[in-house]
Each structure stands twice: as structure tokens, then as C-alpha cells.
Amino acid sequence: MLTSILRSTAWISGSVLLFIVMFLAWESAKLFVTISPSQLFSDEGWFPSSQHFNLVPMLVGSLYTALGAVLIAIPFGIALAVYVRFYAPKLFAHFFRMVTELLTGVPSVVFGLWGLLVIVPFINQIAPPGASLLAGILVLALMILPLVAITTDSALEAVPKEYFISAYAMGLPRYSIIHRIILPSASSGIMSGIILHLGRALGETMAVLMVCGNVVQIPHSIFDPVRTLTANIALEMSYAMDVHRSALFVSGFILLLTTSFLVIVVSRYKHEYTKNA
């Protein structure tokens, strides 16, 4: 009975995902009846009223924002997880874990509001207008940081305790044990979490919409305003029609393909790591 229920649930989940993919593909295909796919990367800009749908500036804005956030969150998240796991007193470790888990449940709009009221005015004092690529990177990094810390902590916990005990018995200092034994052993779980969080950053909407400035351009500086694919969909879907609407579905389909690619990379990496372990 339980097996049948689980099998049915798995089939339903897979069917829903397949339906979403087919729906996005169908709506996206309508665009290419009117324009060539190459125009998505070669048009003079994003001007829906003139049927110019260049997605490159928003693709670049999405990638820069997500990659910058992940690059900032990785060292701080790993450092926090290592401190909580191996250095913090038990009471403080429990407190840090609780706070970190609470941060993962904060709605993205709250992070966006905080960024709009704190980060954007601060950056505006350095280089106006403040709403910029840098603001989006910092807000996204703060959102991803607790997720990186939690996945890293889980990966560290999965390393057999015998590794640490044996190395400690041989006289190795704690730093060397963590650096040379524990972290390499947990690298598969840490890397998988980082790649998945990159997908999470690419799919974020509200926070980046509120702090990035929403100007369709390729940024030449971290202080330039940008618009991401997700923000563009959220801003324009309410009034988009016909070809314009299909172009927004193409944006969503590209995001879906990118996230799927990241999931495949994680699966392949874990498979190769398990095979070579």
C-alpha cells in the first residue's frame, strides 16, 4: 500500500513538471513564428512595441548577480559552518543553527525591503543612483548565506567521526584536520549545495527587482543598474500580449533550462565522486 502511494506521488510530481516544461515550450514557440531565434541575441535592444527582444542584457544581469552573490556567500557560509561544527561551544552552536534556520524562512521581499532602505542608500553615497548590480549581489548574498551554511554543516556532519578522532589521535592540529581531511571529504555535498544555490539565486525575483534599478543594459560597472530575467517577467507579464507575452515565456523557459542544467551537473558530480571514492 505504502509503495503504491509513493509511486503514485512520484508519477504525479513528474507529470506536473513535464506539464510545466511542455506549457513553457508551447508558449515560447509562438514567438518564433514571428521572429528568428537569433534575434533574441542580436536585436538592438529590448523594445517590445517594436518587436525587438534582445535578452542578452538581462541574461548578463542575471548571471552577474547570481554569480557575484554565490562568490560572496561561499567563503562566509563555509566559515560559519566550520566554526559552528568544530569551534563554537555547544550552546552557541545550537543558537547559531537556530538563527541560520530562521533566516532561511524570511521572505525574499523582506530582504528586498531591507536592501532598498539600507544597502541602496549606502551605495548611493558612493556612486549614485544606488540601485545597482552591487546592491543585488549583496542582498542575494545575504539570502544565500544561511543556505550555504546549512548545506555545508550537513555535509560536514556526514563525514565519519572516526576521521577526526583518528587524525587527532595522531597529533594533527585541529586546523590541519579540518583543512586536509574533513573539508575534502565533505567537498561533494558542499559543491552540490553551492551549485543548487546558484540556481536559487538565478530564480530570485522580488529582492533583485527592488534593489537592482531595472534598467535593461549590459553593466560596465558594479554600480550600474541592471534588470534580471525574473524581474523582467514580473514587471511586464501583467500587460504583455501576443509576441511580447511569448518573449517573456522564452525568458522563463531559458531559466528553467539553466536550472535543469545545474541539477544535472550536481547529479553527475555526485555520481562521479561516489564512483571515485
C-alpha positions as CSV (number, residue, x, y, z in Angstrom):
1,M,0.0,0.0,0.0
2,L,2.7,2.5,1.0
3,T,4.7,1.6,-2.1
4,S,1.8,2.3,-4.3
5,I,1.1,5.7,-2.7
6,L,4.8,6.7,-3.0
7,R,4.9,5.5,-6.7
8,S,1.7,7.5,-7.4
9,T,3.1,10.6,-5.8
10,A,6.3,10.3,-7.8
11,W,4.4,9.9,-11.0
12,I,2.2,12.9,-10.2
13,S,5.2,15.1,-9.4
14,G,6.9,14.1,-12.6
15,S,3.8,14.7,-14.6
16,V,3.4,18.2,-13.2
17,L,7.0,19.0,-14.0
18,L,6.5,17.7,-17.6
19,F,3.4,19.7,-18.0
20,I,5.2,22.9,-16.9
21,V,8.0,22.2,-19.4
22,M,5.5,21.5,-22.2
23,F,3.5,24.6,-21.4
24,L,6.6,26.9,-21.4
25,A,7.8,25.3,-24.6
26,W,4.4,25.7,-26.4
27,E,4.1,29.4,-25.3
28,S,7.7,30.1,-26.2
29,A,7.4,28.5,-29.7
30,K,4.7,31.1,-30.7
31,L,7.4,33.8,-30.7
32,F,9.4,32.1,-33.4
33,V,6.5,32.2,-35.8
34,T,7.2,36.0,-35.9
35,I,10.9,36.4,-35.3
36,S,14.0,34.4,-35.7
37,P,15.6,32.8,-32.6
38,S,18.9,34.6,-33.4
39,Q,17.1,38.0,-32.8
40,L,16.9,37.2,-29.1
41,F,20.6,37.7,-29.0
42,S,21.2,40.2,-31.9
43,D,18.4,42.7,-31.8
44,E,19.3,46.3,-30.9
45,G,17.6,46.1,-27.5
46,W,14.5,45.2,-25.6
47,F,11.8,47.2,-27.2
48,P,8.6,45.1,-27.2
49,S,6.5,47.7,-29.0
50,S,8.9,47.5,-32.0
51,Q,9.2,43.7,-31.7
52,H,12.9,43.8,-30.6
53,F,13.5,41.2,-27.9
54,N,17.2,41.2,-27.1
55,L,17.6,39.1,-24.0
56,V,21.4,39.4,-23.7
57,P,21.4,42.4,-21.2
58,M,19.0,40.6,-18.9
59,L,20.9,37.3,-19.2
60,V,24.1,39.0,-18.3
61,G,22.4,40.8,-15.4
62,S,21.0,37.6,-14.1
63,L,24.3,35.7,-14.3
64,Y,26.4,38.6,-12.8
65,T,24.0,39.0,-9.9
66,A,23.8,35.3,-9.1
67,L,27.5,34.5,-9.6
68,G,28.5,37.5,-7.5
69,A,26.2,36.6,-4.7
70,V,27.4,33.0,-4.6
71,L,31.1,34.0,-4.7
72,I,30.5,36.2,-1.6
73,A,28.3,33.7,0.2
74,I,30.5,30.7,-0.3
75,P,33.5,31.7,2.0
76,F,31.3,33.2,4.7
77,G,28.9,30.3,4.7
78,I,31.6,27.6,4.8
79,A,33.5,29.6,7.6
80,L,30.3,29.8,9.6
81,A,29.5,26.1,9.2
82,V,33.1,25.1,10.2
83,Y,33.0,27.4,13.2
84,V,29.6,26.1,14.4
85,R,30.6,22.5,13.8
86,F,34.2,22.4,15.3
87,Y,34.9,25.6,17.3
88,A,31.7,27.0,18.9
89,P,30.6,25.9,22.3
90,K,27.6,23.7,22.2
91,L,25.2,26.4,23.5
92,F,26.4,28.9,20.9
93,A,26.4,26.3,18.2
94,H,22.8,25.5,18.9
95,F,21.9,29.2,18.9
96,F,23.8,29.8,15.5
97,R,22.0,26.9,13.9
98,M,18.6,28.1,15.1
99,V,19.2,31.6,13.8
100,T,20.5,30.3,10.5
101,E,17.5,28.1,10.0
102,L,15.2,31.1,10.9
103,L,16.9,33.2,8.2
104,T,16.1,30.7,5.5
105,G,12.4,31.2,6.2
106,V,12.5,35.0,5.9
107,P,10.5,36.0,2.7
108,S,12.6,37.4,-0.1
109,V,10.5,40.6,-0.1
110,V,11.8,41.4,3.4
111,F,15.4,41.1,2.2
112,G,14.5,43.3,-0.7
113,L,12.9,45.9,1.6
114,W,15.9,45.9,3.8
115,G,18.2,46.3,0.8
116,L,16.1,49.1,-0.5
117,L,16.2,51.0,2.8
118,V,19.8,50.2,3.9
119,I,22.0,48.9,1.0
120,V,20.7,51.2,-1.8
121,P,21.1,54.5,0.2
122,F,24.6,53.4,1.3
123,I,25.7,52.7,-2.2
124,N,24.1,55.9,-3.4
125,Q,26.5,57.8,-1.2
126,I,29.4,56.2,-3.1
127,A,28.1,56.1,-6.6
128,P,24.5,57.2,-7.5
129,P,21.9,56.0,-8.1
130,G,22.5,53.2,-5.5
131,A,20.0,50.7,-7.1
132,S,22.6,48.7,-8.9
133,L,24.2,45.3,-9.7
134,L,26.2,45.6,-6.4
135,A,23.0,46.1,-4.4
136,G,21.5,43.0,-6.0
137,I,24.7,41.0,-5.3
138,L,24.8,42.0,-1.7
139,V,21.1,41.3,-1.0
140,L,21.2,37.9,-2.8
141,A,24.4,37.0,-0.9
142,L,22.7,37.6,2.4
143,M,19.8,35.5,1.3
144,I,22.0,32.6,0.1
145,L,24.4,32.7,3.1
146,P,22.3,30.7,5.6
147,L,21.5,28.2,2.9
148,V,25.2,27.7,2.1
149,A,25.9,27.4,5.9
150,I,23.2,24.8,6.4
151,T,24.2,22.6,3.5
152,T,27.8,22.8,4.4
153,D,27.0,21.9,8.0
154,S,25.0,18.9,6.8
155,A,27.9,17.8,4.6
156,L,30.4,18.1,7.5
157,E,28.1,16.1,9.7
158,A,28.0,13.3,7.1
159,V,31.8,12.8,7.4
160,P,32.5,9.8,9.7
161,K,33.6,11.0,13.1
162,E,36.4,8.4,13.0
163,Y,38.3,10.5,10.5
164,F,38.6,13.4,13.0
165,I,39.2,11.1,16.0
166,S,41.9,9.1,14.2
167,A,43.7,12.2,12.9
168,Y,43.5,13.9,16.3
169,A,45.0,10.8,17.9
170,M,47.9,11.0,15.5
171,G,48.7,14.5,16.9
172,L,47.4,16.6,14.0
173,P,46.2,20.1,15.0
174,R,42.5,20.8,14.5
175,Y,43.1,23.3,11.7
176,S,45.0,20.7,9.7
177,I,42.4,18.0,10.3
178,I,39.6,20.3,9.1
179,H,41.6,21.7,6.1
180,R,43.2,18.4,4.9
181,I,40.7,15.7,5.9
182,I,37.2,17.0,6.8
183,L,36.6,19.6,4.1
184,P,37.9,17.4,1.2
185,S,35.8,14.5,2.4
186,A,32.7,16.8,2.5
187,S,33.5,18.5,-0.8
188,S,30.9,16.6,-2.7
189,G,28.0,17.7,-0.5
190,I,29.4,21.3,-0.3
191,M,29.8,21.6,-4.0
192,S,26.3,20.2,-4.7
193,G,24.8,22.7,-2.3
194,I,26.7,25.6,-3.9
195,I,25.5,24.7,-7.4
196,L,21.9,24.3,-6.3
197,H,22.1,27.7,-4.5
198,L,23.3,29.3,-7.7
199,G,20.1,28.1,-9.3
200,R,18.2,29.5,-6.4
201,A,19.9,32.9,-7.0
202,L,19.1,32.8,-10.7
203,G,15.4,32.3,-9.9
204,E,15.1,35.1,-7.3
205,T,12.6,37.8,-8.3
206,M,11.4,40.2,-5.7
207,A,14.6,41.1,-3.9
208,V,16.5,41.9,-7.1
209,L,13.5,43.7,-8.6
210,M,13.5,46.1,-5.6
211,V,17.2,46.9,-5.5
212,C,18.8,46.4,-9.0
213,G,17.4,49.5,-10.7
214,N,15.7,47.6,-13.5
215,V,17.5,49.2,-16.4
216,V,17.9,47.0,-19.5
217,Q,21.6,47.3,-20.2
218,I,24.8,45.3,-20.0
219,P,26.6,46.6,-16.9
220,H,30.1,48.0,-17.3
221,S,30.5,48.6,-13.5
222,I,29.1,47.0,-10.4
223,F,27.4,50.4,-9.7
224,D,25.3,50.3,-12.9
225,P,21.6,49.4,-12.7
226,V,20.6,46.1,-14.3
227,R,17.5,44.1,-14.9
228,T,17.3,40.3,-14.5
229,L,15.2,37.9,-16.5
230,T,13.0,37.2,-13.5
231,A,12.4,40.9,-12.7
232,N,11.6,41.5,-16.4
233,I,8.9,38.8,-16.3
234,A,7.4,40.1,-13.1
235,L,7.4,43.7,-14.3
236,E,5.9,43.1,-17.8
237,M,3.7,40.0,-17.7
238,S,0.7,41.8,-16.4
239,Y,0.3,43.9,-19.6
240,A,2.2,41.8,-22.2
241,M,0.2,40.5,-25.1
242,D,0.8,38.3,-28.2
243,V,4.5,38.3,-29.2
244,H,5.6,40.3,-26.2
245,R,4.0,37.7,-23.9
246,S,5.7,34.8,-25.8
247,A,9.1,36.6,-25.4
248,L,8.5,36.6,-21.6
249,F,7.7,32.9,-21.7
250,V,11.0,32.4,-23.6
251,S,12.8,34.1,-20.7
252,G,11.1,31.7,-18.3
253,F,12.0,28.7,-20.4
254,I,15.6,29.8,-20.5
255,L,15.6,30.0,-16.7
256,L,14.1,26.5,-16.5
257,L,16.7,25.1,-18.8
258,T,19.5,26.8,-16.8
259,T,18.2,25.4,-13.5
260,S,17.8,21.9,-15.0
261,F,21.3,22.0,-16.3
262,L,22.6,22.9,-12.8
263,V,20.7,20.0,-11.3
264,I,22.2,17.6,-13.9
265,V,25.6,18.9,-13.1
266,V,25.0,18.2,-9.4
267,S,23.8,14.7,-10.2
268,R,26.8,14.0,-12.4
269,Y,29.3,15.4,-9.9
270,K,27.9,13.3,-7.0
271,H,27.9,10.2,-9.2
272,E,31.5,10.7,-10.3
273,Y,32.6,11.5,-6.7
274,T,30.8,8.4,-5.4
275,K,32.3,6.2,-8.1
276,N,35.9,7.5,-7.5
277,A,35.6,7.5,-3.7
